[in-house]
Amino acid sequence: MSNYIVESYNEKYCRSQRTLINHINKVNADAQSRMDAIPNLWIGKLTNDPDHWADYGVYTPEDFERYLDNEAKHCQEKEEFYEK
């Protein structure tokens, strides 16, 4: 868990970054709950490092969700292309 921001925030993170960290922590906690409830289910956890996400232009929970949606769409389009 060395690449994850701990819950006691470093003061360098502004409010919007802390909001993003909290959102990602919730996404990861929800994923863990699902894995706990369903044997053999594996869901990858996402880094909650705001510096990582800033490199992708992600600064808010809305940016994060839009990024994930776009990535999912891109993967689906690739699969459809290679299935032809």
C-alpha positions in Angstrom: 0.0 0.0 0.0 3.0 2.2 -0.3 1.6 4.2 -3.3 -1.6 5.1 -1.5 -2.2 8.3 0.4 -3.0 7.6 4.0 -6.1 9.0 5.5 -4.3 11.5 7.6 -3.6 13.9 4.7 -0.4 15.7 4.1 -1.1 19.5 4.3 0.1 19.9 0.7 -3.2 18.6 -0.6 -5.9 21.2 -1.2 -9.6 20.7 -0.6 -10.4 19.5 -4.2 -7.5 17.0 -4.0 -8.7 15.7 -0.7 -12.2 15.3 -2.2 -10.7 13.3 -5.0 -8.8 11.1 -2.5 -11.9 10.5 -0.5 -13.9 9.6 -3.6 -11.2 7.1 -4.8 -11.0 5.7 -1.2 -14.7 5.0 -1.4 -14.5 3.4 -4.8 -11.8 1.1 -3.5 -13.7 0.4 -0.3 -16.8 -0.5 -2.3 -14.7 -2.8 -4.5 -13.3 -4.5 -1.4 -16.8 -5.0 0.0 -17.9 -6.7 -3.2 -14.8 -8.9 -3.2 -15.5 -9.8 0.4 -19.0 -10.8 -0.4 -18.3 -12.7 -3.6 -15.8 -15.5 -3.5 -13.2 -15.5 -6.4 -14.1 -12.0 -7.4 -11.1 -9.7 -8.1 -11.3 -6.0 -8.6 -8.2 -3.9 -9.0 -7.7 -1.0 -6.7 -6.9 2.4 -8.0 -4.2 4.7 -6.7 -5.6 7.6 -4.7 -2.5 9.8 -5.4 -3.7 13.1 -6.7 -0.4 13.8 -8.4 -0.9 10.6 -10.5 -4.3 11.6 -11.5 -3.3 15.2 -12.3 -1.0 13.8 -15.0 -4.2 12.6 -16.6 -6.1 15.9 -16.1 -8.2 14.4 -13.3 -8.7 16.8 -10.4 -12.2 16.1 -9.2 -14.5 13.1 -8.6 -16.4 14.2 -11.7 -13.1 14.2 -13.8 -12.3 10.8 -12.3 -15.6 9.2 -13.2 -15.4 10.7 -16.7 -11.9 9.4 -17.1 -13.0 5.9 -16.1 -16.0 6.0 -18.4 -13.8 7.1 -21.3 -11.3 4.3 -20.6 -14.1 1.7 -20.5 -15.5 3.0 -23.8 -12.1 2.9 -25.4 -11.5 -0.7 -24.2 -14.9 -1.7 -25.5 -14.3 -0.1 -28.9 -10.9 -1.9 -29.1 -12.6 -5.3 -28.3 -15.2 -4.7 -30.9 -12.6 -3.7 -33.5 -10.5 -6.9 -32.9 -13.6 -9.2 -32.9 -14.3 -8.3 -36.5 
